[in-house]
Amino acid sequence: MEKIKQNKIIKIIKNTISVILIVFALAFILTVYMQRFSDNKMSFFKYRMFTVITGSMEPKYKVGDVLLAKEVPPSEIKAGDTISYEGRSGDVKGRIVTHEVVSIETDSDGKYLFRARGLQNIVEDPVIYEEQLYGVIVHKIVILSFVYQIISTDLGFYFCIIVPLVLIIGYEIVQTMIRIEDKKRGVKTD
């Protein structure tokens, strides 16, 4: 077992996997916080993530689904696309809404106006101006949706966030103490 632990290829693979996971986690956290602190005004390479909070788009998108939206020119949006936008009036004022485009018009200045509604809604949303758009939904991130649904509960948050965090910190403390003890004994470590 000790030979396997000392194998350089195994160490390289382990370190590579660790770096990839850390980079992915940091990119995800950075994206989420960047969007939250900028009120979703900033995107990450023209992409934004949103979480569905109502059932208005069921069965296509369920509450808790994590969606990836891409900024696209308004001219590329067509009826049937699902868009995310900032609501400016009525019940949706100040909220991010993700609904399906029903129709598209242009005003006298040539700017695009969108009509949209949730699949479960009878009434269309107020007119959506192109400057309200965040993007077109390009993907439902199944893994993040599953993780979000788990960690949105108290028990899930505890077991998926707190416990692993404590275990990782505890493991690092023990490993550091072992390295310090090995140095004191004169045992060579890498």
PAGU-958161 format. One record per atom (N, C-alpha, C, O): residue number from 1; residue in three letters; atom name; y, z, x. Coordinates in steps of 0.2 Angstrom, whole numbers, plus 5000, padded with zeros to 4 digits. Example, Ala and Ser with C-alpha at 12.3 -4.5 7.8 and 13.67 -1.06 7.14 Angstrom:
resi resn name yy zz xx
1 ALA N 4972 5039 5066 .
1 ALA CA 4978 5039 5062 .
1 ALA C 4984 5039 5066 .
1 ALA O 4983 5042 5071 .
2 SER N 4989 5035 5064 .
2 SER CA 4995 5036 5068 .
2 SER C 5000 5039 5064 .
2 SER O 5006 5040 5067 .
//
This chain:
resi resn name yy zz xx
1 MET N 4994 5000 5004 .
1 MET CA 5000 5000 5000 .
1 MET C 5006 5000 5004 .
1 MET O 5011 4997 5003 .
2 GLU N 5006 5004 5010 .
2 GLU CA 5012 5004 5014 .
2 GLU C 5013 4997 5018 .
2 GLU O 5019 4996 5019 .
3 LYS N 5008 4993 5019 .
3 LYS CA 5009 4987 5022 .
3 LYS C 5012 4982 5017 .
3 LYS O 5017 4978 5019 .
4 ILE N 5011 4983 5011 .
4 ILE CA 5014 4979 5006 .
4 ILE C 5021 4980 5005 .
4 ILE O 5026 4976 5005 .
5 LYS N 5023 4987 5006 .
5 LYS CA 5030 4989 5005 .
5 LYS C 5034 4986 5011 .
5 LYS O 5040 4985 5011 .
6 GLN N 5031 4986 5017 .
6 GLN CA 5034 4984 5023 .
6 GLN C 5034 4976 5024 .
6 GLN O 5038 4974 5028 .
7 ASN N 5031 4972 5020 .
7 ASN CA 5031 4965 5020 .
7 ASN C 5038 4962 5019 .
7 ASN O 5041 4964 5014 .
8 LYS N 5040 4958 5024 .
8 LYS CA 5047 4956 5024 .
8 LYS C 5048 4951 5018 .
8 LYS O 5053 4951 5015 .
9 ILE N 5043 4947 5016 .
9 ILE CA 5044 4942 5010 .
9 ILE C 5045 4946 5004 .
9 ILE O 5049 4945 5000 .
10 ILE N 5041 4952 5003 .
10 ILE CA 5041 4956 4997 .
10 ILE C 5048 4959 4997 .
10 ILE O 5051 4959 4991 .
11 LYS N 5051 4961 5002 .
11 LYS CA 5057 4964 5003 .
11 LYS C 5063 4959 5001 .
11 LYS O 5067 4961 4997 .
12 ILE N 5062 4953 5003 .
12 ILE CA 5067 4948 5002 .
12 ILE C 5067 4946 4994 .
12 ILE O 5072 4946 4991 .
13 ILE N 5061 4946 4991 .
13 ILE CA 5060 4944 4984 .
13 ILE C 5063 4950 4980 .
13 ILE O 5067 4949 4975 .
14 LYS N 5061 4956 4982 .
14 LYS CA 5064 4962 4978 .
14 LYS C 5072 4962 4979 .
14 LYS O 5075 4963 4974 .
15 ASN N 5074 4961 4985 .
15 ASN CA 5082 4961 4985 .
15 ASN C 5085 4956 4982 .
15 ASN O 5090 4956 4979 .
16 THR N 5082 4950 4982 .
16 THR CA 5085 4944 4978 .
16 THR C 5085 4945 4971 .
16 THR O 5090 4944 4967 .
17 ILE N 5079 4948 4968 .
17 ILE CA 5079 4949 4961 .
17 ILE C 5084 4954 4959 .
17 ILE O 5088 4954 4954 .
18 SER N 5085 4960 4963 .
18 SER CA 5090 4965 4962 .
18 SER C 5097 4962 4962 .
18 SER O 5101 4964 4958 .
19 VAL N 5099 4958 4967 .
19 VAL CA 5105 4955 4967 .
19 VAL C 5107 4951 4961 .
19 VAL O 5112 4951 4958 .
20 ILE N 5102 4946 4959 .
20 ILE CA 5103 4942 4953 .
20 ILE C 5104 4946 4947 .
20 ILE O 5108 4945 4943 .
21 LEU N 5100 4952 4946 .
21 LEU CA 5101 4956 4940 .
21 LEU C 5108 4960 4940 .
21 LEU O 5111 4960 4935 .
22 ILE N 5110 4962 4946 .
22 ILE CA 5116 4965 4946 .
22 ILE C 5122 4960 4945 .
22 ILE O 5126 4962 4941 .
23 VAL N 5121 4954 4948 .
23 VAL CA 5127 4949 4947 .
23 VAL C 5127 4947 4939 .
23 VAL O 5132 4947 4936 .
24 PHE N 5121 4946 4936 .
24 PHE CA 5121 4945 4929 .
24 PHE C 5124 4951 4925 .
24 PHE O 5128 4949 4920 .
25 ALA N 5122 4957 4926 .
25 ALA CA 5125 4963 4923 .
25 ALA C 5132 4963 4924 .
25 ALA O 5136 4964 4919 .
26 LEU N 5135 4962 4930 .
26 LEU CA 5142 4963 4931 .
26 LEU C 5146 4957 4928 .
26 LEU O 5151 4958 4925 .
27 ALA N 5143 4951 4928 .
27 ALA CA 5146 4945 4924 .
27 ALA C 5147 4947 4917 .
27 ALA O 5152 4945 4914 .
28 PHE N 5141 4949 4914 .
28 PHE CA 5141 4951 4907 .
28 PHE C 5146 4956 4905 .
28 PHE O 5150 4956 4901 .
29 ILE N 5146 4962 4909 .
29 ILE CA 5151 4967 4908 .
29 ILE C 5158 4965 4909 .
29 ILE O 5163 4967 4905 .
30 LEU N 5159 4961 4914 .
30 LEU CA 5166 4958 4916 .
30 LEU C 5169 4954 4910 .
30 LEU O 5174 4955 4908 .
31 THR N 5164 4950 4907 .
31 THR CA 5166 4945 4902 .
31 THR C 5168 4949 4895 .
31 THR O 5173 4948 4892 .
32 VAL N 5164 4954 4894 .
32 VAL CA 5165 4958 4888 .
32 VAL C 5171 4962 4889 .
32 VAL O 5175 4962 4884 .
33 TYR N 5172 4966 4894 .
33 TYR CA 5178 4970 4895 .
33 TYR C 5185 4965 4896 .
33 TYR O 5190 4967 4893 .
34 MET N 5184 4959 4899 .
34 MET CA 5190 4955 4899 .
34 MET C 5192 4953 4892 .
34 MET O 5198 4952 4891 .
35 GLN N 5187 4951 4888 .
35 GLN CA 5189 4949 4881 .
35 GLN C 5192 4955 4877 .
35 GLN O 5197 4954 4874 .
36 ARG N 5189 4961 4878 .
36 ARG CA 5191 4967 4874 .
36 ARG C 5198 4968 4876 .
36 ARG O 5203 4970 4872 .
37 PHE N 5200 4969 4883 .
37 PHE CA 5206 4971 4885 .
37 PHE C 5212 4966 4884 .
37 PHE O 5218 4967 4884 .
38 SER N 5210 4959 4883 .
38 SER CA 5215 4954 4882 .
38 SER C 5215 4952 4875 .
38 SER O 5218 4947 4873 .
39 ASP N 5212 4956 4870 .
39 ASP CA 5211 4954 4863 .
39 ASP C 5209 4947 4862 .
39 ASP O 5211 4943 4858 .
40 ASN N 5204 4945 4866 .
40 ASN CA 5200 4939 4866 .
40 ASN C 5205 4933 4868 .
40 ASN O 5203 4927 4866 .
41 LYS N 5210 4934 4871 .
41 LYS CA 5215 4929 4873 .
41 LYS C 5212 4925 4879 .
41 LYS O 5214 4920 4881 .
42 MET N 5208 4929 4883 .
42 MET CA 5205 4926 4889 .
42 MET C 5198 4924 4888 .
42 MET O 5194 4927 4885 .
43 SER N 5196 4918 4891 .
43 SER CA 5189 4916 4891 .
43 SER C 5186 4916 4898 .
43 SER O 5190 4917 4903 .
44 PHE N 5180 4916 4899 .
44 PHE CA 5176 4916 4905 .
44 PHE C 5174 4909 4906 .
44 PHE O 5168 4907 4903 .
45 PHE N 5177 4905 4910 .
45 PHE CA 5175 4898 4911 .
45 PHE C 5175 4894 4904 .
45 PHE O 5170 4890 4903 .
46 LYS N 5180 4895 4900 .
46 LYS CA 5180 4892 4893 .
46 LYS C 5175 4895 4888 .
46 LYS O 5174 4891 4883 .
47 TYR N 5172 4900 4890 .
47 TYR CA 5167 4903 4885 .
47 TYR C 5169 4910 4883 .
47 TYR O 5172 4914 4887 .
48 ARG N 5167 4912 4877 .
48 ARG CA 5168 4919 4874 .
48 ARG C 5162 4921 4871 .
48 ARG O 5158 4917 4868 .
49 MET N 5161 4927 4870 .
49 MET CA 5155 4930 4867 .
49 MET C 5158 4934 4861 .
49 MET O 5163 4938 4861 .
50 PHE N 5155 4934 4855 .
50 PHE CA 5156 4937 4849 .
50 PHE C 5150 4940 4846 .
50 PHE O 5145 4937 4847 .
51 THR N 5151 4946 4843 .
51 THR CA 5146 4949 4839 .
51 THR C 5147 4948 4832 .
51 THR O 5153 4950 4829 .
52 VAL N 5142 4946 4828 .
52 VAL CA 5143 4946 4821 .
52 VAL C 5143 4953 4818 .
52 VAL O 5138 4957 4819 .
53 ILE N 5148 4954 4813 .
53 ILE CA 5149 4961 4810 .
53 ILE C 5148 4961 4803 .
53 ILE O 5148 4966 4800 .
54 THR N 5147 4955 4800 .
54 THR CA 5146 4955 4793 .
54 THR C 5141 4950 4791 .
54 THR O 5138 4946 4795 .
55 GLY N 5138 4950 4785 .
55 GLY CA 5133 4945 4783 .
55 GLY C 5135 4939 4780 .
55 GLY O 5131 4935 4777 .
56 SER N 5141 4937 4781 .
56 SER CA 5144 4931 4778 .
56 SER C 5141 4924 4780 .
56 SER O 5141 4919 4777 .
57 MET N 5138 4924 4786 .
57 MET CA 5135 4918 4789 .
57 MET C 5127 4918 4789 .
57 MET O 5124 4914 4792 .
58 GLU N 5124 4923 4785 .
58 GLU CA 5117 4923 4784 .
58 GLU C 5115 4917 4780 .
58 GLU O 5118 4916 4775 .
59 PRO N 5109 4915 4781 .
59 PRO CA 5104 4917 4786 .
59 PRO C 5105 4914 4793 .
59 PRO O 5101 4915 4797 .
60 LYS N 5110 4910 4794 .
60 LYS CA 5111 4906 4800 .
60 LYS C 5112 4912 4806 .
60 LYS O 5109 4911 4811 .
61 TYR N 5116 4916 4805 .
61 TYR CA 5118 4922 4809 .
61 TYR C 5118 4928 4806 .
61 TYR O 5121 4929 4800 .
62 LYS N 5114 4933 4809 .
62 LYS CA 5113 4940 4805 .
62 LYS C 5118 4945 4809 .
62 LYS O 5121 4944 4814 .
63 VAL N 5119 4950 4805 .
63 VAL CA 5124 4955 4808 .
63 VAL C 5120 4958 4815 .
63 VAL O 5114 4959 4815 .
64 GLY N 5124 4958 4820 .
64 GLY CA 5122 4960 4826 .
64 GLY C 5120 4955 4831 .
64 GLY O 5119 4956 4837 .
65 ASP N 5120 4948 4829 .
65 ASP CA 5119 4943 4833 .
65 ASP C 5125 4942 4838 .
65 ASP O 5131 4943 4836 .
66 VAL N 5123 4940 4844 .
66 VAL CA 5128 4939 4849 .
66 VAL C 5129 4931 4850 .
66 VAL O 5124 4928 4851 .
67 LEU N 5135 4929 4849 .
67 LEU CA 5136 4921 4849 .
67 LEU C 5140 4919 4855 .
67 LEU O 5145 4923 4857 .
68 LEU N 5139 4914 4857 .
68 LEU CA 5143 4911 4863 .
68 LEU C 5147 4905 4860 .
68 LEU O 5144 4900 4857 .
69 ALA N 5153 4906 4861 .
69 ALA CA 5158 4900 4859 .
69 ALA C 5161 4897 4865 .
69 ALA O 5163 4900 4870 .
70 LYS N 5162 4891 4864 .
70 LYS CA 5165 4887 4869 .
70 LYS C 5172 4884 4867 .
70 LYS O 5172 4881 4861 .
71 GLU N 5177 4884 4871 .
71 GLU CA 5183 4881 4869 .
71 GLU C 5183 4874 4870 .
71 GLU O 5180 4871 4874 .
72 VAL N 5185 4870 4864 .
72 VAL CA 5185 4863 4864 .
72 VAL C 5191 4861 4861 .
72 VAL O 5194 4864 4857 .
73 PRO N 5193 4855 4863 .
73 PRO CA 5199 4852 4859 .
73 PRO C 5198 4852 4852 .
73 PRO O 5193 4850 4850 .
74 PRO N 5203 4853 4848 .
74 PRO CA 5202 4853 4841 .
74 PRO C 5200 4846 4838 .
74 PRO O 5197 4846 4833 .
75 SER N 5201 4841 4842 .
75 SER CA 5199 4834 4839 .
75 SER C 5192 4833 4840 .
75 SER O 5189 4829 4837 .
76 GLU N 5188 4837 4844 .
76 GLU CA 5181 4837 4844 .
76 GLU C 5177 4841 4839 .
76 GLU O 5171 4840 4838 .
77 ILE N 5181 4845 4835 .
77 ILE CA 5177 4849 4830 .
77 ILE C 5176 4845 4824 .
77 ILE O 5181 4841 4822 .
78 LYS N 5171 4845 4821 .
78 LYS CA 5169 4842 4815 .
78 LYS C 5166 4846 4809 .
78 LYS O 5164 4852 4810 .
79 ALA N 5166 4844 4803 .
79 ALA CA 5164 4847 4797 .
79 ALA C 5157 4849 4799 .
79 ALA O 5153 4845 4801 .
80 GLY N 5155 4855 4797 .
80 GLY CA 5148 4858 4799 .
80 GLY C 5147 4862 4805 .
80 GLY O 5143 4866 4806 .
81 ASP N 5152 4861 4809 .
81 ASP CA 5153 4866 4816 .
81 ASP C 5154 4873 4814 .
81 ASP O 5158 4874 4809 .
82 THR N 5152 4877 4817 .
82 THR CA 5153 4884 4816 .
82 THR C 5159 4886 4821 .
82 THR O 5158 4885 4827 .
83 ILE N 5164 4889 4819 .
83 ILE CA 5170 4890 4823 .
83 ILE C 5171 4898 4823 .
83 ILE O 5170 4901 4818 .
84 SER N 5174 4900 4829 .
84 SER CA 5177 4907 4829 .
84 SER C 5184 4907 4829 .
84 SER O 5187 4903 4833 .
85 TYR N 5188 4911 4825 .
85 TYR CA 5195 4910 4826 .
85 TYR C 5198 4917 4824 .
85 TYR O 5195 4921 4821 .
86 GLU N 5205 4918 4825 .
86 GLU CA 5208 4924 4824 .
86 GLU C 5211 4923 4817 .
86 GLU O 5215 4919 4815 .
87 GLY N 5209 4928 4812 .
87 GLY CA 5212 4928 4806 .
87 GLY C 5219 4930 4806 .
87 GLY O 5221 4935 4809 .
88 ARG N 5223 4927 4801 .
88 ARG CA 5230 4929 4801 .
88 ARG C 5233 4931 4795 .
88 ARG O 5239 4933 4794 .
89 SER N 5229 4931 4790 .
89 SER CA 5231 4933 4783 .
89 SER C 5225 4936 4779 .
89 SER O 5219 4935 4781 .
90 GLY N 5227 4940 4774 .
90 GLY CA 5222 4943 4769 .
90 GLY C 5218 4948 4772 .
90 GLY O 5220 4951 4777 .
91 ASP N 5211 4948 4770 .
91 ASP CA 5207 4953 4773 .
91 ASP C 5205 4952 4780 .
91 ASP O 5202 4956 4783 .
92 VAL N 5206 4946 4783 .
92 VAL CA 5204 4944 4790 .
92 VAL C 5209 4945 4795 .
92 VAL O 5208 4943 4800 .
93 LYS N 5215 4947 4792 .
93 LYS CA 5221 4947 4797 .
93 LYS C 5219 4952 4803 .
93 LYS O 5217 4958 4803 .
94 GLY N 5220 4949 4809 .
94 GLY CA 5219 4952 4815 .
94 GLY C 5212 4953 4817 .
94 GLY O 5210 4956 4823 .
95 ARG N 5207 4950 4814 .
95 ARG CA 5200 4950 4815 .
95 ARG C 5198 4943 4818 .
95 ARG O 5201 4938 4816 .
96 ILE N 5192 4944 4821 .
96 ILE CA 5189 4937 4823 .
96 ILE C 5184 4935 4818 .
96 ILE O 5180 4939 4816 .
97 VAL N 5185 4929 4816 .
97 VAL CA 5180 4927 4810 .
97 VAL C 5176 4921 4813 .
97 VAL O 5179 4917 4817 .
98 THR N 5170 4921 4811 .
98 THR CA 5165 4915 4813 .
98 THR C 5163 4912 4807 .
98 THR O 5158 4915 4803 .
99 HIS N 5165 4906 4805 .
99 HIS CA 5163 4903 4799 .
99 HIS C 5162 4896 4800 .
99 HIS O 5164 4893 4805 .
100 GLU N 5159 4892 4795 .
100 GLU CA 5157 4885 4796 .
100 GLU C 5163 4881 4793 .
100 GLU O 5166 4882 4788 .
101 VAL N 5165 4876 4797 .
101 VAL CA 5170 4871 4795 .
101 VAL C 5168 4867 4789 .
101 VAL O 5163 4864 4789 .
102 VAL N 5172 4867 4784 .
102 VAL CA 5171 4863 4778 .
102 VAL C 5174 4857 4778 .
102 VAL O 5172 4851 4776 .
103 SER N 5181 4857 4780 .
103 SER CA 5185 4851 4780 .
103 SER C 5190 4851 4786 .
103 SER O 5192 4857 4788 .
104 ILE N 5193 4845 4788 .
104 ILE CA 5198 4845 4793 .
104 ILE C 5203 4841 4790 .
104 ILE O 5202 4835 4788 .
105 GLU N 5210 4843 4791 .
105 GLU CA 5215 4839 4790 .
105 GLU C 5220 4839 4796 .
105 GLU O 5219 4843 4800 .
106 THR N 5226 4835 4795 .
106 THR CA 5231 4835 4800 .
106 THR C 5237 4836 4796 .
106 THR O 5238 4834 4791 .
107 ASP N 5242 4840 4800 .
107 ASP CA 5249 4841 4796 .
107 ASP C 5253 4835 4798 .
107 ASP O 5251 4831 4802 .
108 SER N 5260 4836 4796 .
108 SER CA 5264 4830 4798 .
108 SER C 5266 4829 4805 .
108 SER O 5268 4824 4808 .
109 ASP N 5264 4835 4809 .
109 ASP CA 5265 4834 4817 .
109 ASP C 5259 4832 4820 .
109 ASP O 5259 4832 4826 .
110 GLY N 5254 4830 4817 .
110 GLY CA 5248 4828 4820 .
110 GLY C 5243 4834 4822 .
110 GLY O 5238 4833 4825 .
111 LYS N 5245 4840 4820 .
111 LYS CA 5241 4846 4822 .
111 LYS C 5235 4847 4817 .
111 LYS O 5236 4845 4811 .
112 TYR N 5230 4849 4820 .
112 TYR CA 5224 4850 4815 .
112 TYR C 5224 4856 4811 .
112 TYR O 5226 4862 4814 .
113 LEU N 5222 4856 4805 .
113 LEU CA 5221 4861 4800 .
113 LEU C 5214 4861 4798 .
113 LEU O 5211 4856 4796 .
114 PHE N 5211 4867 4798 .
114 PHE CA 5204 4868 4797 .
114 PHE C 5203 4872 4791 .
114 PHE O 5206 4877 4789 .
115 ARG N 5198 4870 4787 .
115 ARG CA 5196 4874 4781 .
115 ARG C 5189 4876 4782 .
115 ARG O 5184 4872 4784 .
116 ALA N 5187 4883 4782 .
116 ALA CA 5181 4885 4783 .
116 ALA C 5179 4891 4778 .
116 ALA O 5183 4893 4775 .
117 ARG N 5172 4892 4778 .
117 ARG CA 5170 4898 4774 .
117 ARG C 5163 4900 4777 .
117 ARG O 5160 4896 4780 .
118 GLY N 5162 4906 4775 .
118 GLY CA 5155 4909 4777 .
118 GLY C 5150 4906 4772 .
118 GLY O 5152 4904 4767 .
119 LEU N 5144 4906 4774 .
119 LEU CA 5138 4903 4770 .
119 LEU C 5137 4907 4764 .
119 LEU O 5135 4904 4759 .
120 GLN N 5139 4913 4764 .
120 GLN CA 5138 4918 4759 .
120 GLN C 5144 4918 4754 .
120 GLN O 5144 4922 4749 .
121 ASN N 5149 4915 4756 .
121 ASN CA 5156 4916 4753 .
121 ASN C 5157 4911 4748 .
121 ASN O 5155 4905 4749 .
122 ILE N 5160 4912 4742 .
122 ILE CA 5161 4907 4737 .
122 ILE C 5168 4904 4739 .
122 ILE O 5169 4898 4738 .
123 VAL N 5173 4908 4741 .
123 VAL CA 5180 4906 4742 .
123 VAL C 5181 4904 4749 .
123 VAL O 5178 4907 4754 .
124 GLU N 5184 4899 4751 .
124 GLU CA 5186 4896 4757 .
124 GLU C 5191 4901 4761 .
124 GLU O 5194 4905 4757 .
125 ASP N 5191 4901 4767 .
125 ASP CA 5196 4905 4771 .
125 ASP C 5203 4902 4770 .
125 ASP O 5203 4897 4769 .
126 PRO N 5208 4906 4772 .
126 PRO CA 5215 4903 4772 .
126 PRO C 5215 4898 4777 .
126 PRO O 5210 4898 4782 .
127 VAL N 5219 4893 4777 .
127 VAL CA 5220 4888 4782 .
127 VAL C 5220 4890 4789 .
127 VAL O 5223 4895 4790 .
128 ILE N 5216 4887 4793 .
128 ILE CA 5216 4889 4800 .
128 ILE C 5219 4884 4804 .
128 ILE O 5218 4878 4804 .
129 TYR N 5224 4886 4808 .
129 TYR CA 5228 4882 4812 .
129 TYR C 5225 4881 4819 .
129 TYR O 5221 4886 4821 .
130 GLU N 5226 4876 4823 .
130 GLU CA 5222 4875 4829 .
130 GLU C 5224 4880 4834 .
130 GLU O 5219 4881 4838 .
131 GLU N 5229 4883 4834 .
131 GLU CA 5231 4888 4839 .
131 GLU C 5227 4895 4837 .
131 GLU O 5227 4899 4841 .
132 GLN N 5224 4895 4831 .
132 GLN CA 5220 4901 4830 .
132 GLN C 5213 4901 4833 .
132 GLN O 5209 4906 4833 .
133 LEU N 5211 4895 4835 .
133 LEU CA 5204 4894 4837 .
133 LEU C 5202 4897 4843 .
133 LEU O 5206 4897 4848 .
134 TYR N 5196 4900 4843 .
134 TYR CA 5193 4903 4850 .
134 TYR C 5188 4898 4852 .
134 TYR O 5187 4897 4858 .
135 GLY N 5185 4895 4848 .
135 GLY CA 5180 4890 4850 .
135 GLY C 5175 4888 4845 .
135 GLY O 5175 4891 4840 .
136 VAL N 5170 4884 4847 .
136 VAL CA 5164 4882 4843 .
136 VAL C 5158 4886 4845 .
136 VAL O 5157 4886 4851 .
137 ILE N 5154 4888 4841 .
137 ILE CA 5148 4892 4842 .
137 ILE C 5143 4887 4845 .
137 ILE O 5141 4882 4842 .
138 VAL N 5141 4888 4851 .
138 VAL CA 5136 4883 4854 .
138 VAL C 5129 4886 4855 .
138 VAL O 5124 4883 4856 .
139 HIS N 5129 4893 4855 .
139 HIS CA 5122 4896 4856 .
139 HIS C 5122 4903 4853 .
139 HIS O 5127 4907 4854 .
140 LYS N 5117 4905 4850 .
140 LYS CA 5115 4912 4849 .
140 LYS C 5111 4915 4854 .
140 LYS O 5106 4912 4856 .
141 ILE N 5113 4920 4857 .
141 ILE CA 5110 4923 4863 .
141 ILE C 5105 4928 4860 .
141 ILE O 5107 4934 4859 .
142 VAL N 5099 4926 4860 .
142 VAL CA 5094 4930 4856 .
142 VAL C 5092 4937 4860 .
142 VAL O 5092 4942 4857 .
143 ILE N 5092 4936 4867 .
143 ILE CA 5090 4943 4871 .
143 ILE C 5096 4948 4870 .
143 ILE O 5095 4953 4868 .
144 LEU N 5102 4945 4870 .
144 LEU CA 5108 4950 4870 .
144 LEU C 5108 4952 4862 .
144 LEU O 5110 4958 4861 .
145 SER N 5107 4948 4858 .
145 SER CA 5107 4950 4851 .
145 SER C 5102 4956 4850 .
145 SER O 5103 4961 4846 .
146 PHE N 5096 4955 4852 .
146 PHE CA 5091 4960 4852 .
146 PHE C 5093 4967 4855 .
146 PHE O 5092 4972 4853 .
147 VAL N 5096 4966 4861 .
147 VAL CA 5098 4972 4865 .
147 VAL C 5104 4975 4861 .
147 VAL O 5104 4982 4860 .
148 TYR N 5108 4972 4858 .
148 TYR CA 5114 4974 4855 .
148 TYR C 5111 4978 4848 .
148 TYR O 5114 4984 4847 .
149 GLN N 5107 4975 4845 .
149 GLN CA 5104 4979 4839 .
149 GLN C 5101 4985 4841 .
149 GLN O 5101 4990 4837 .
150 ILE N 5098 4986 4847 .
150 ILE CA 5094 4992 4849 .
150 ILE C 5099 4997 4851 .
150 ILE O 5099 5003 4849 .
151 ILE N 5104 4995 4855 .
151 ILE CA 5109 5000 4858 .
151 ILE C 5114 5002 4853 .
151 ILE O 5118 5006 4855 .
152 SER N 5115 4998 4848 .
152 SER CA 5120 5000 4843 .
152 SER C 5118 5006 4839 .
152 SER O 5122 5009 4835 .
153 THR N 5111 5009 4840 .
153 THR CA 5109 5015 4837 .
153 THR C 5110 5020 4842 .
153 THR O 5110 5019 4848 .
154 ASP N 5111 5027 4840 .
154 ASP CA 5111 5032 4844 .
154 ASP C 5105 5033 4849 .
154 ASP O 5106 5034 4855 .
155 LEU N 5099 5033 4846 .
155 LEU CA 5093 5033 4849 .
155 LEU C 5092 5028 4854 .
155 LEU O 5090 5029 4860 .
156 GLY N 5094 5022 4852 .
156 GLY CA 5093 5016 4856 .
156 GLY C 5098 5016 4862 .
156 GLY O 5096 5014 4868 .
157 PHE N 5104 5018 4861 .
157 PHE CA 5109 5019 4867 .
157 PHE C 5106 5024 4872 .
157 PHE O 5107 5023 4878 .
158 TYR N 5104 5030 4869 .
158 TYR CA 5101 5035 4874 .
158 TYR C 5096 5032 4878 .
158 TYR O 5096 5033 4884 .
159 PHE N 5091 5029 4875 .
159 PHE CA 5085 5027 4879 .
159 PHE C 5086 5020 4883 .
159 PHE O 5083 5019 4888 .
160 CYS N 5091 5016 4881 .
160 CYS CA 5092 5010 4884 .
160 CYS C 5097 5010 4889 .
160 CYS O 5098 5006 4894 .
161 ILE N 5102 5015 4889 .
161 ILE CA 5108 5015 4893 .
161 ILE C 5107 5022 4897 .
161 ILE O 5107 5022 4903 .
162 ILE N 5107 5028 4894 .
162 ILE CA 5108 5034 4897 .
162 ILE C 5102 5035 4901 .
162 ILE O 5103 5037 4907 .
163 VAL N 5096 5035 4899 .
163 VAL CA 5090 5037 4902 .
163 VAL C 5089 5032 4908 .
163 VAL O 5088 5035 4914 .
164 PRO N 5089 5025 4908 .
164 PRO CA 5089 5021 4914 .
164 PRO C 5094 5023 4919 .
164 PRO O 5093 5023 4925 .
165 LEU N 5100 5024 4917 .
165 LEU CA 5106 5026 4921 .
165 LEU C 5104 5032 4925 .
165 LEU O 5105 5032 4931 .
166 VAL N 5102 5037 4922 .
166 VAL CA 5100 5044 4925 .
166 VAL C 5094 5042 4930 .
166 VAL O 5094 5045 4936 .
167 LEU N 5089 5038 4928 .
167 LEU CA 5083 5037 4932 .
167 LEU C 5085 5033 4939 .
167 LEU O 5083 5035 4944 .
168 ILE N 5090 5028 4938 .
168 ILE CA 5092 5024 4944 .
168 ILE C 5096 5029 4949 .
168 ILE O 5095 5029 4955 .
169 ILE N 5101 5033 4946 .
169 ILE CA 5105 5037 4950 .
169 ILE C 5100 5042 4954 .
169 ILE O 5101 5044 4959 .
170 GLY N 5095 5045 4950 .
170 GLY CA 5090 5050 4953 .
170 GLY C 5086 5047 4958 .
170 GLY O 5085 5050 4963 .
171 TYR N 5084 5041 4957 .
171 TYR CA 5080 5037 4962 .
171 TYR C 5084 5036 4968 .
171 TYR O 5082 5037 4974 .
172 GLU N 5090 5034 4968 .
172 GLU CA 5094 5033 4974 .
172 GLU C 5096 5039 4977 .
172 GLU O 5096 5039 4984 .
173 ILE N 5097 5045 4974 .
173 ILE CA 5098 5051 4977 .
173 ILE C 5092 5053 4981 .
173 ILE O 5092 5055 4987 .
174 VAL N 5086 5052 4978 .
174 VAL CA 5080 5054 4981 .
174 VAL C 5079 5050 4988 .
174 VAL O 5077 5052 4993 .
175 GLN N 5080 5043 4987 .
175 GLN CA 5079 5039 4993 .
175 GLN C 5084 5040 4998 .
175 GLN O 5082 5040 5004 .
176 THR N 5090 5042 4997 .
176 THR CA 5095 5044 5002 .
176 THR C 5093 5050 5005 .
176 THR O 5093 5051 5011 .
177 MET N 5090 5055 5001 .
177 MET CA 5088 5061 5004 .
177 MET C 5082 5060 5009 .
177 MET O 5081 5063 5014 .
178 ILE N 5077 5056 5007 .
178 ILE CA 5071 5054 5011 .
178 ILE C 5074 5051 5018 .
178 ILE O 5071 5052 5023 .
179 ARG N 5079 5046 5017 .
179 ARG CA 5081 5043 5023 .
179 ARG C 5084 5048 5028 .
179 ARG O 5084 5047 5034 .
180 ILE N 5088 5052 5025 .
180 ILE CA 5091 5058 5029 .
180 ILE C 5086 5062 5033 .
180 ILE O 5087 5063 5039 .
181 GLU N 5081 5064 5029 .
181 GLU CA 5076 5068 5032 .
181 GLU C 5072 5064 5037 .
181 GLU O 5070 5067 5042 .
182 ASP N 5071 5058 5036 .
182 ASP CA 5067 5054 5041 .
182 ASP C 5071 5053 5047 .
182 ASP O 5068 5053 5053 .
183 LYS N 5078 5052 5047 .
183 LYS CA 5082 5052 5053 .
183 LYS C 5082 5058 5057 .
183 LYS O 5082 5058 5063 .
184 LYS N 5082 5064 5053 .
184 LYS CA 5081 5071 5057 .
184 LYS C 5075 5071 5060 .
184 LYS O 5075 5074 5066 .
185 ARG N 5069 5069 5058 .
185 ARG CA 5063 5069 5061 .
185 ARG C 5062 5064 5066 .
185 ARG O 5057 5064 5070 .
186 GLY N 5067 5059 5066 .
186 GLY CA 5066 5053 5071 .
186 GLY C 5062 5048 5069 .
186 GLY O 5059 5044 5073 .
187 VAL N 5060 5048 5063 .
187 VAL CA 5056 5042 5060 .
187 VAL C 5060 5036 5059 .
187 VAL O 5066 5036 5056 .
188 LYS N 5058 5030 5062 .
188 LYS CA 5062 5024 5062 .
188 LYS C 5061 5021 5055 .
188 LYS O 5055 5020 5052 .
189 THR N 5067 5019 5051 .
189 THR CA 5067 5016 5045 .
189 THR C 5071 5010 5046 .
189 THR O 5074 5009 5051 .
190 ASP N 5070 5005 5041 .
190 ASP CA 5074 4999 5042 .
190 ASP C 5080 4999 5039 .
190 ASP O 5084 4994 5039 .
//
